[in-house]
């Protein structure tokens, strides 16, 4: 690795203070390795080693402007720690998370820097200078600057593209990945995007309210970039990140005309697509195939809501929202590698119940038949093996399913008051029919 950046080898503007380090710390090395795995370049082992040797470790004091819009390219910065913001006309338009990078657009496409970037807390960064990076990276010719902005979900701050072109492309990609649009054709989704007019994406500043608890919901939201915080009765529940797939929320209000059980705020600057019923009317009337799919998911939502124990949902509030249930399913070993649409389909088939201590989660008959699967959302459970006269504690927040190796004669009881999400094996089969490439262990 290069030594710390001196006055001769630092970026011209800004001039961050760096600390000398001849060996990249292991954690920093791992983050750089992961970043190199995700970039659209084919890097050999020897090229990766050159990068390990060439990067400069910068320790930046805040507040500090790292890049100014219109500056010449400095290099690629990879964030190791700290809060880094991208700013346009005084407004924060993006936060750069740890492990991500900035400055690569100017390097790859030969442009001036397209936005200001600043450190608002003390930060550790890796800098691969432009001269060194150009010798290592060859951008695939099929990746245009528009493709890169779409992939990265960037905001066009320099007028690089025709009006709304970038945001429409990002919106289309996001809709294509959303579970509620599973099976929809691109031509139909393009019309949905066009119905959003000139502003398909809405920017929510960090801390702003997206919707409030107890307000009847009429909109579906798709988180394109950023993080949102769910809370109920002023208690924080969970944070969701857009990730590469985007994140869909608020559908219950849209399909069920119900009041929101959670409030949702932007935890960071967020790009969000908001869809209302009017965005669907004309499109669905022209496309009967998509209308059928839309009606099917509408029906599943109605069934999901009708099967609920309203007293239980009132007691736990937003903690039982489908968004949180989907996350619980996605985090299990059984479903963690599955696409979001697969998990979404199963979540819509769940029934959540509260089981009292010592009461059966699965009776002898239900266990023997093996048709019901479940996840413990809260509490604990014991598998009672009558044949061996033994008891086995079951792991919380994992999918229980009867396997060939499972005891043949048993039942499962709650070890304490427990909240359990049940779903039938047929829900797995239905999801596999829709996603035939998924392999479950």
LOBA-964271 format. One record per residue (C-alpha): x, y, z. Coordinates in Angstrom, 1 decimal. Each point is the difference from the previous one (the first is absolute). Example, Ala and Ser with C-alpha at 12.3 -4.5 7.8 and 13.67 -1.06 7.14 Angstrom:
% residues 2
12.3,-4.5,7.8
1.4,3.4,-0.7
% end
This chain:
% residues 441
0.0,0.0,0.0
1.1,3.6,-0.6
1.2,2.0,3.0
-2.3,2.6,1.4
-0.8,2.9,-2.3
2.4,2.9,0.5
-0.5,3.5,-1.5
1.4,-1.3,-3.3
-2.3,-3.0,-0.3
-3.3,1.1,1.5
-3.0,1.2,-2.0
0.4,3.7,-0.9
-3.4,0.9,1.4
-0.7,-1.1,2.7
3.3,-0.7,1.8
-1.1,-2.6,2.6
2.4,-0.9,2.7
1.1,-3.6,-0.2
1.9,-2.3,2.3
3.0,-2.1,-1.0
-0.7,-3.7,-0.3
2.2,-2.5,-1.9
-2.4,-2.9,0.5
-3.7,0.2,-0.7
-1.9,-1.1,3.1
-1.8,-3.3,-0.4
-3.5,1.5,0.3
0.8,2.7,-2.6
1.5,-2.6,-2.2
-3.2,-2.1,0.2
-2.1,3.0,-0.9
2.2,0.8,-3.0
-0.1,-3.6,-1.1
-3.8,0.0,0.1
-0.1,3.3,-1.9
2.2,-1.4,-2.7
-2.3,-3.0,-0.3
-2.9,2.3,-0.7
1.5,2.4,-2.5
-0.8,-0.7,-3.7
3.7,-0.7,-0.9
1.7,-3.3,-0.5
2.9,0.1,2.4
2.7,-2.6,0.1
1.5,-1.1,3.3
3.2,2.0,-0.9
-2.1,3.1,-0.8
-1.7,-0.3,3.3
3.3,-0.2,1.8
1.2,3.2,-1.9
-3.1,1.8,1.4
0.7,-1.3,3.5
3.5,1.5,-0.3
-1.1,3.2,-1.7
-2.9,1.3,2.1
0.6,2.7,2.5
-1.6,-0.2,3.5
-1.5,3.4,0.8
-1.1,1.1,3.5
-2.2,3.0,-0.6
-1.1,2.5,2.6
-3.5,1.5,-0.3
-1.5,2.2,-1.3
2.0,-0.4,-3.3
-0.9,0.4,-3.6
1.6,-2.9,-1.9
-1.1,0.7,-3.5
-1.5,3.1,-1.6
-2.3,0.0,-3.0
1.9,1.0,-3.1
3.4,-1.1,1.4
2.3,-2.2,-2.0
0.0,-3.6,0.8
1.9,-1.0,3.2
-0.5,-3.7,0.1
-2.3,-2.6,1.5
-0.8,0.3,3.7
-1.2,-3.0,2.0
-1.7,0.7,3.3
1.2,-2.1,2.9
-1.8,2.0,2.8
-1.6,3.3,0.7
-2.9,1.9,-1.4
0.5,1.2,-3.6
-2.6,2.1,-1.8
-0.5,0.9,-3.6
-1.3,3.6,-0.3
-1.7,1.9,-2.8
-1.0,3.7,0.3
0.2,-0.2,3.7
-2.2,-3.1,0.3
1.2,-3.5,1.0
-1.0,-2.3,-2.8
1.8,-3.2,1.1
2.0,-1.6,2.8
2.9,-2.2,-0.9
-0.1,-3.1,2.2
3.1,-1.8,1.3
1.4,-2.3,-2.6
-1.3,2.2,-2.9
1.9,2.4,-2.1
-0.2,3.5,-1.6
2.0,1.8,-2.7
-0.1,-2.9,-2.4
-2.2,1.8,-2.6
2.6,2.6,-0.9
2.7,-2.6,-0.2
-2.0,-2.5,-2.2
-1.6,2.5,-2.4
2.4,2.9,-0.1
-2.3,2.6,1.4
0.4,2.7,2.6
-1.2,-0.9,3.5
-3.8,0.0,-0.1
-0.8,0.9,3.7
1.5,1.2,3.3
0.9,-2.7,2.4
0.8,0.8,3.7
0.9,-1.8,3.2
-2.4,1.0,2.8
1.7,-2.2,2.6
3.5,-1.3,0.4
0.6,-2.5,-2.8
2.4,-2.6,-1.2
0.3,-0.3,-3.8
2.1,-1.8,-2.5
1.1,2.0,-3.0
1.1,-1.6,-3.3
1.4,2.9,-2.0
-1.2,0.7,-3.5
3.3,-0.8,-1.7
0.3,-3.4,1.7
-3.6,-0.8,-0.5
0.1,0.7,-3.7
2.8,-2.5,-0.4
-2.0,-2.7,1.7
-3.6,0.4,-1.1
-1.5,-0.4,-3.4
-3.7,0.7,-0.1
-2.1,-2.4,-2.1
-1.1,2.0,-3.0
-3.6,-1.2,0.3
-0.3,1.9,3.4
-0.9,3.6,-1.0
-0.1,2.8,2.4
-3.8,-0.2,0.1
0.3,-3.7,0.8
2.4,0.8,2.9
-2.3,2.7,1.4
-2.9,-2.4,-0.1
1.9,-2.8,1.6
1.2,2.3,2.8
-3.3,1.8,0.3
1.7,3.4,-0.3
-1.6,3.4,-0.3
0.8,2.0,-3.2
1.5,3.2,1.4
1.8,1.1,-3.1
-2.7,-0.3,-2.7
1.7,-3.0,-1.6
-3.2,-1.5,-1.2
-3.3,1.1,-1.6
-2.6,1.2,2.5
-1.4,-2.9,2.2
1.9,-2.6,-2.1
2.1,-1.2,2.9
-2.7,-0.1,2.6
-2.3,-1.8,-2.4
2.6,-2.6,-0.6
0.7,-0.5,3.7
-3.8,-0.2,0.7
-0.4,-2.7,-2.7
2.8,-2.1,1.4
-1.5,0.3,3.5
-3.5,-1.0,-1.1
1.4,-3.0,-1.8
1.5,-1.3,3.2
-3.0,0.8,2.2
-2.0,-3.1,1.2
-3.4,1.5,-0.8
1.0,0.3,-3.7
1.2,-3.6,-0.3
-0.8,-1.2,-3.5
-0.8,3.4,-1.5
1.4,0.8,-3.4
2.4,2.9,-0.5
-2.4,1.8,-2.4
-2.6,0.2,2.8
2.4,1.1,2.7
1.2,2.8,-2.3
-3.5,1.3,-0.2
-0.2,0.0,3.8
3.2,2.0,0.1
-1.4,2.4,-2.6
-3.1,0.5,2.2
2.3,1.5,2.6
0.7,2.9,-2.4
3.2,2.0,0.3
0.9,-1.0,3.6
-0.1,-3.8,0.3
2.3,0.2,3.0
-0.6,2.1,3.1
2.8,1.1,2.3
-0.6,-0.3,3.8
2.6,1.8,2.1
1.4,-1.9,3.0
-2.4,0.2,3.0
-3.1,0.8,-2.2
-3.3,-1.8,0.6
-1.1,-2.2,-2.9
-3.3,-1.1,1.6
-1.6,0.0,3.5
-1.5,-2.7,2.2
-3.8,-0.1,0.1
-0.4,1.8,-3.3
-1.9,-2.0,-2.7
2.5,-0.9,-2.7
-0.7,0.3,-3.7
3.5,-0.2,-1.4
2.6,-2.6,-0.7
3.6,1.1,0.6
3.2,-1.4,-1.7
3.2,1.0,1.7
2.6,0.5,-2.8
2.9,1.2,2.1
0.6,0.7,3.7
-1.3,-1.3,3.3
-3.4,0.3,1.8
-0.9,-0.5,3.6
-3.3,-1.7,1.0
-1.4,0.9,3.4
-3.3,-0.6,1.9
-1.2,1.9,3.0
3.3,1.9,0.0
1.9,-3.2,0.3
2.6,-0.7,-2.7
-0.6,-3.4,-1.6
2.4,-0.6,-2.9
2.1,1.7,-2.7
-0.3,-1.0,-3.7
2.6,0.7,-2.6
-0.8,0.3,-3.7
2.9,-2.3,-1.0
0.4,-1.0,-3.6
-3.6,-1.3,-0.2
-1.8,3.0,1.4
-2.6,-0.4,2.7
-3.8,0.1,-0.3
-2.2,1.1,2.9
-3.4,1.4,0.8
-1.9,-2.5,-2.2
-2.5,-0.9,2.8
-1.5,3.4,0.0
-0.2,0.0,-3.8
-1.6,-3.4,-0.3
-2.0,-0.1,3.2
-0.9,3.6,0.7
1.2,-0.5,3.5
1.6,2.5,2.4
3.8,-0.1,0.3
1.2,-1.8,3.1
3.5,1.5,-0.3
1.5,3.4,-0.7
2.9,0.0,-2.5
2.8,2.6,-0.2
2.9,0.5,-2.2
3.1,-0.9,2.0
2.3,1.2,-2.7
-0.7,2.0,-3.2
-2.4,-2.3,-2.0
-1.1,-0.3,-3.5
-3.6,-1.4,-0.1
-2.6,-0.9,-2.6
-3.6,0.6,1.2
-2.8,-1.7,-1.9
-3.7,0.8,0.4
-3.0,-1.7,-1.5
-0.1,2.6,-2.8
3.3,-1.3,-1.2
-1.6,-3.4,-0.8
-3.4,0.8,-1.4
0.8,0.7,-3.7
2.9,-2.4,-0.2
-1.9,-3.0,1.3
-3.0,0.7,-2.3
2.4,-0.4,-2.9
1.9,-3.1,1.2
-2.4,-2.8,1.1
2.9,-2.4,0.9
1.5,2.4,2.5
-3.5,0.9,1.3
-0.5,-3.7,0.8
3.3,-0.1,1.9
-1.0,3.2,1.8
-3.3,-1.4,1.0
1.6,-3.2,1.3
2.4,1.8,2.3
-2.9,2.3,1.1
-2.0,-3.2,0.9
3.0,-1.4,1.9
0.3,3.1,2.0
-3.8,0.0,0.9
0.3,-3.7,1.1
3.1,0.8,2.1
-1.8,2.9,1.8
-3.2,-2.0,0.5
1.8,-2.9,1.7
1.5,2.2,2.6
-0.7,0.1,3.7
-0.8,3.7,0.2
0.5,0.1,3.8
3.4,-1.5,-0.4
1.0,2.5,-2.7
-1.4,2.8,2.2
2.2,-1.2,2.9
3.2,-0.2,-2.0
-0.7,2.8,-2.4
2.5,0.5,-2.8
2.3,-2.8,1.3
-2.2,-2.4,-2.0
0.0,2.0,-3.2
0.7,-2.1,-3.1
3.2,2.0,-0.7
1.4,-1.2,3.4
-1.3,-3.5,-0.5
1.7,-0.2,-3.4
3.3,1.1,1.6
-0.4,-2.7,2.7
-0.6,-2.7,-2.7
2.9,1.3,-2.2
2.4,-0.2,3.0
-0.6,-3.7,0.6
2.5,-2.5,-1.3
-2.6,-1.7,-2.1
-1.1,3.1,-2.0
3.0,2.4,0.2
1.2,-0.7,-3.5
-3.5,0.3,-1.6
-1.0,3.0,-2.1
-2.3,2.6,1.6
-3.0,-1.0,-2.1
0.3,-3.6,1.2
0.0,1.1,3.7
-2.8,2.5,-0.7
-2.2,-2.8,-1.3
0.5,-2.1,3.1
-0.5,3.0,2.3
-3.4,0.6,-1.5
-1.0,-3.6,0.8
0.9,0.3,3.7
-2.3,0.1,3.0
1.4,1.4,3.2
-1.2,-1.3,3.4
0.9,0.4,3.6
0.5,-3.3,1.8
-0.2,-0.3,3.7
2.7,-1.7,2.1
-0.3,-3.8,-0.1
-2.6,0.1,-2.8
0.5,-1.8,-3.3
1.6,1.9,-2.9
-0.4,-3.2,-2.0
-2.2,-2.8,1.3
1.0,-3.7,-0.5
-2.3,-0.1,-3.0
1.4,3.2,-1.6
3.5,-1.1,0.7
-0.6,-3.5,-1.5
-1.5,1.4,-3.2
2.9,2.4,-0.5
-2.0,2.5,-2.0
0.5,3.0,2.2
3.2,2.0,0.3
0.7,2.9,2.4
2.4,2.6,1.3
0.2,1.1,3.6
-0.2,3.8,0.0
0.1,0.3,3.8
0.4,-2.5,2.8
1.4,-3.6,0.0
-1.3,-3.5,-0.8
0.8,-3.6,0.8
-0.4,-3.1,-2.2
-1.3,-2.8,2.2
1.1,-3.4,-1.2
-2.5,-2.5,1.4
1.9,-3.0,-1.3
3.3,0.9,1.6
-1.6,1.8,2.9
2.3,3.0,-0.7
-0.4,3.7,-0.6
1.9,2.2,-2.4
0.1,3.8,0.0
-0.7,1.5,-3.4
2.0,2.9,-1.4
-1.9,3.3,-0.1
-0.4,1.9,-3.2
0.6,-3.0,-2.2
-2.4,-1.9,-2.2
-1.2,-3.2,1.6
-0.9,-2.8,-2.4
-0.3,-3.7,0.5
2.9,-1.8,-1.7
0.6,-3.7,-0.7
2.5,0.1,2.9
-2.6,1.5,2.4
-1.5,-2.2,2.7
-3.0,-1.8,-1.4
-2.2,0.4,3.1
0.1,3.4,1.7
-1.7,3.3,0.6
1.2,3.6,0.5
-0.9,2.2,3.0
0.6,3.6,1.0
2.5,0.3,2.8
-1.3,3.4,0.7
-2.5,2.4,-1.5
1.1,0.0,-3.6
-0.9,1.7,-3.3
0.1,-2.4,-2.9
-0.4,0.5,-3.7
-1.5,-3.1,-1.7
-0.1,-0.7,-3.7
-0.9,-3.2,-1.9
2.4,-2.0,-2.1
-2.2,0.8,-3.0
1.3,3.6,0.3
3.5,-1.2,-0.6
-1.2,-2.0,-3.1
-1.8,3.0,-1.3
3.1,2.2,0.4
2.1,-2.7,-1.7
-2.4,-0.1,-2.9
0.5,3.8,-0.5
3.8,-0.2,0.6
1.0,-3.4,-1.4
3.7,0.8,0.1
-0.1,0.2,3.8
1.6,-2.9,1.8
-0.9,-0.6,3.7
2.2,-2.1,2.2
% end
